[in-house]
Amino acid sequence: MIDDLTDKKELELRGIAVEIRELIIKMLLEAGSGHSAGPLGMADIFTAFYFHILNHDPKKPDWDGRDRLVLSNGHICPVLYVTLAKAGYFPIKELMTLRKLNSRLQGHPHRTALPGIETTSGPLGEGISQSIGMALAARMDNKRHQIYCLTSDGEHQEGNTWEAIMFAAKYKLDNLTVVIDRNNIQIDGTTENVMPLETLRLKYESFNWYVIETDGNNLEGFVDAVRQARSVHEQPSVIIAHTIPGLGVDFMENNYLWHGKSPDEKQAKEALSELRTLQGKIKSEHQ
Amino acid sequence: MLNPDLKLNEKIFGQDVEKDATRSGYGTGLFELGKTNPNVVALSADLTESTKADKFAKAYPERFFQVGVAEQNMAAIAAGMGVSGKTVFISSYATFSPGKNWETIRTTIIYNNSNVKIAGHHAGVMTGPDGATHQATEDIASVRSWPGIKIIIPCDSIQANLATIASGNEYGPCYLRFSRDKSPIMTTPETPFEVGKAQTFWVSETPQAVIFATGYMTYYALVAAKKLEQEGINTLVTNVHTIKPLDTQTIIEQAKQTGAVVTVEDHQIAGGLGGVIAETLAQHSPTSMEFVGMRDVFGESGKPEELLKKYEMDSEAIIGAVKKAISRKLT
């Protein structure tokens, strides 16, 4: 069961989401490379999952009854790492080792390296299939946990993604919910220029999935979408979450050039100042 | 003579030697594993019968999943199940899996350390009439650089059964290589089998050369050894059923003992058994070597025996290679 998102809880989550964005900027500056826009755009969804939706225990990352959150587009791992650290899976100071020698925080996530990572990912289009494997295993063992798979819009250009979409419908995997980060950008430009994906909703519907569209940067709306997805039976569900890449940092928002790079010192300073202003605004709302 | 310790089939050299395909041993092994272990699961990409996964599929329909013609999806679904307590077998032709889905396996099964066994079928030119598109002759080379992978190539259907069961009884990724056509049964149910331990099928007191063979090609090596013995040339024939981890101790010992090595495989020499053994001996004990296998060419349609002759991989070719290796011994 996922609880209602009260106003108080929503404010708390908004504060956490801003802290997550700040840490993303700090760790990317320290790492000197990595993806900026996707992680910032997905900070709200990660906050909603790890601080409200998921049934999990950071102190027991291998607990068999946990909900699984599979990150298919591994390149946005800065947001996963920051969220896991904030949730208590490992020390926050370790975030500054991202992409460095002997770090558990690999440039793309590796399952056996760090607690809380469900799959090794980076090469695109493989996450839904792996989530299907977990959903089938759970069903065979009569386990009640849910499998959530976070994907990018760009990786819907991979054939493997559609193989998986066909399969999940065939086996009526209602313990699987896919979330698409529909931010419209990929490395080479906008998705509709590189290789058009629209109409994603109709594509999924014609593959016999239950489709929900929502604003992925609106916590209340997103939590409602997940609750709705959980109420679907005999069908896998997909949430097309419209997000703003780079959200919270004005010069990164909706700019595909920020898909695959990290900020320099000056840019990071500006980004952090914007995020602190946002944090101040949230705090004043709270008072 | 045949190694008496291994309790091999005494009728090996008879005209009426019983034949079976190694893929049949996979089918029975998978079925038997399914009986004893409820966590064993099988996936197929529309090739259930010809990869012999049908026996398992019929017996345990709730643990069998038909993926359709989608080898990448099959590999990654298996990866998800393999990290969720299941022992997963995926079956297809080796040119498709681990061919077409190579990177998917690399990332989601090997690096991810998931408990998945990749059964690659129709390996080698022995696949015959289907032609080169379906004859996997590069699969060993393409998988053996994966860190931590086990690679097992059973020599006959009995060993295929044992290899399948052994792979399922141990956690971790494994590649199993099977062939389509029937081949002579060399072992018996009493013949021991241990992953990673090469078996010397043919022994002699003063061997002048050792033939390292893998898969059903071990039979042609034995036929060559018997003919060579009649000519007064004594050899050893060792069945290298596990390519990785390689039994380096046995290989180095026998290379030192004989001073002449021949490798025999139905696969490209580059990156195959020949390459594996050459690398090992170059480091530990440089030895005169000859290679029997595919020489940087694709196969073609034809009967298996015709193809082995055309591509110089039959017993006659092995005999020639042994003589050449002996003549080139390093002093």
Contacts between the chains, C-beta under 8 A, distances in Angstrom:
chain1	res1	chain2	res2	distance
A	70	B	80	7.9
A	110	B	111	7.0
A	110	B	112	8.0
A	111	B	83	7.1
A	111	B	112	5.3
A	111	B	113	7.4
A	112	B	112	7.5
A	112	B	113	5.6
A	118	B	83	7.7
A	119	B	79	7.5
A	119	B	80	7.4
A	119	B	83	7.4
A	119	B	108	6.9
A	119	B	112	6.2
A	120	B	107	5.9
A	120	B	108	6.8
A	120	B	111	5.2
A	120	B	112	4.1
A	121	B	107	7.4
A	122	B	107	7.0
A	123	B	103	5.9
A	123	B	104	7.7
A	123	B	107	5.0
A	125	B	72	7.8
A	126	B	72	7.7
A	126	B	76	4.7
A	126	B	79	7.9
A	126	B	104	6.0
A	126	B	107	6.5
A	126	B	108	5.4
A	129	B	72	7.4
A	129	B	73	5.0
A	129	B	75	7.8
A	129	B	76	3.2
A	129	B	77	4.9
A	129	B	79	7.6
A	129	B	80	6.8
A	129	B	104	8.0
A	129	B	108	7.7
A	130	B	76	5.0
A	130	B	77	7.2
A	130	B	79	5.2
A	130	B	80	3.7
A	130	B	108	5.8
A	131	B	80	6.2
A	132	B	77	5.0
A	132	B	80	6.2
A	133	B	76	7.1
A	133	B	77	4.3
A	133	B	78	6.3
A	133	B	79	6.1
A	133	B	80	2.2
A	133	B	81	3.9
A	133	B	82	7.2
A	133	B	83	7.9
A	133	B	84	6.7
A	133	B	86	8.0
A	133	B	88	7.8
A	134	B	80	4.4
A	134	B	81	7.2
A	134	B	83	7.4
A	134	B	84	5.0
A	135	B	80	7.8
A	136	B	65	6.8
A	136	B	77	7.2
A	136	B	80	7.7
A	136	B	81	6.1
A	137	B	80	7.2
A	137	B	81	4.8
A	137	B	84	3.5
A	137	B	85	6.2
A	137	B	86	5.3
A	138	B	84	7.0
A	140	B	41	7.7
A	140	B	62	7.2
A	140	B	63	7.2
A	140	B	86	7.7
A	141	B	85	7.1
A	159	B	72	7.3
A	160	B	70	7.9
A	160	B	72	4.4
A	160	B	73	5.9
A	160	B	76	6.8
A	160	B	104	6.9
A	163	B	67	7.8
A	163	B	68	7.6
A	163	B	70	3.9
A	163	B	72	6.4
A	163	B	73	3.6
A	164	B	73	5.4
A	164	B	76	7.4
A	164	B	77	7.6
A	166	B	68	7.1
A	166	B	70	7.7
A	167	B	67	6.3
A	167	B	68	7.3
A	167	B	70	7.4
A	167	B	73	6.0
A	167	B	77	6.9
A	171	B	65	7.6
